[in-house]
Amino acid sequence: MQALPAPPRASNFLVLGGGSERSSNEIALEKNVLFFQRTLQTLGLAPSSATVYFANGNDGEATVRYLGEGSRVLFKAPEVPHLKGAATLEHFLDWVEQSARGSPQQPVFIYFTGHGGMNGRNLNNNHLALWDSDSLTVRAFGLFLGRLPSTTPVVTMMSQCYAGSFANFIYQDANPRRPVVAQPRCGFFATVEYRPSVGCTPEVDEADYRDYSSSFFAGLAGVSRTGMAVASADYDGDGRVSYAEAHAFAKVDGETTDLPISTSEAWLQRRVRMKELRRLLSTPILEVSRTGRPEQRYVVESLVRRLHYVAGRSWLENVEASPPKTETQEADVWRLRMELLNIGMEQKVRASGGSQALAVLERLLQCEGGSWNTRPGVLPAPETVPAVESTAR
């Protein structure tokens, strides 16, 4: 498989975090921001380089909820270095306006650690919760980012419930039936649009934290949130860890009920038809995974081992022979299913000869292949191509 051009190095960091009020502002969210800052430092970037908005900001009010002795619920003021203010919609828009005046080639990385809400009438347009009952829908998020130069690459990592809906920020009006925007965009999300995520806890001990962002940043930097070295996520051996590789690391490391998904994966899965679904899930796992990228093969091989599956059998045969016994095992089964569909559908797009669809896929993969330690380089905008709605997700 031909290597993509060197993807962009993130240099404009934004963190939005915390609950929308005291009762939902768990200390784990604050500790997530601190871990993000330590990850920056591990990779040679200054924590002060990130714009951080968290909960009520630095007004001194005790809003961070945590458990003290005897599981007593206590509150304290946020203690986040370089905290710029409250995580409000107004401050997000201030950041957008300021960033719009910067270099048009300066890549953006946005991290959201907080709570999300599901839109029961339109799962493509869920929202994230900001401080003081502010909210930000997928559609509004995409429209506001459109104020940045069209050449500014935007990468987002979100860990809230129903986060996968934000994969739609790559489309015009966040509508999967419309073309993708010209601005390079991609993202990584703790779970799909119809499921809650894990990780929001008032517990203080980080050694007990099990969540997507913990695993993602551990994979990206090679250091866990407790300061321990982790196995390298440089699956293609090019000397750096990309976002896509950190995402793959998190799929295996995070033994939770989450179903992590990225923009390219959501785009591919929307193209699945029932006939294709049956074919891929009825084909031996080893045969499907053979065309995968290194990080995809790592996910498949790791989950097959953990589930005690037989790679020479199909996904359907394995599930029938060894059905999951716990919710976490069931999540692993579905993660494996998703990975096989990702690999199979990417191969189908590449083999179809459709230049427009392939251009969109290449742009998404190029963006997802970015890192915090690589030189800039952006693929040209693809011709617009409407998404194909799946009947088999």
Protein Blocks (a to p, Z undefined) as FASTA:
>chain_A
ZZdddddddfbdcddeddfbfklmcfklmmmmmmmmmmmmmnopafklpccdehjljnop
afbdcddehhiacddddddehiabdcdfklmmmmmmmmmmmcfklccdddddddddddfk
lmklccdddehhiacdfklmmmmmmmpcfklccddddfbehklmmmmmmpghhiakbccd
fbdcddddfbdfkbccehiacbfblmlpccfklmmmmmmnopafkopacddfblnonopa
cfklmmmmmmmmmgcfbdcddfklmmmmmmpcfklmmmmmmpcfklmmmmpcfklmmmmm
mmmmmnopafkbcfklmmmmmccfbfklmmmmmmmmmmmmmmmmmmmmmmnopaklmmmm
mmmmmmmmgcfkbccddddddddddddddfkZZ
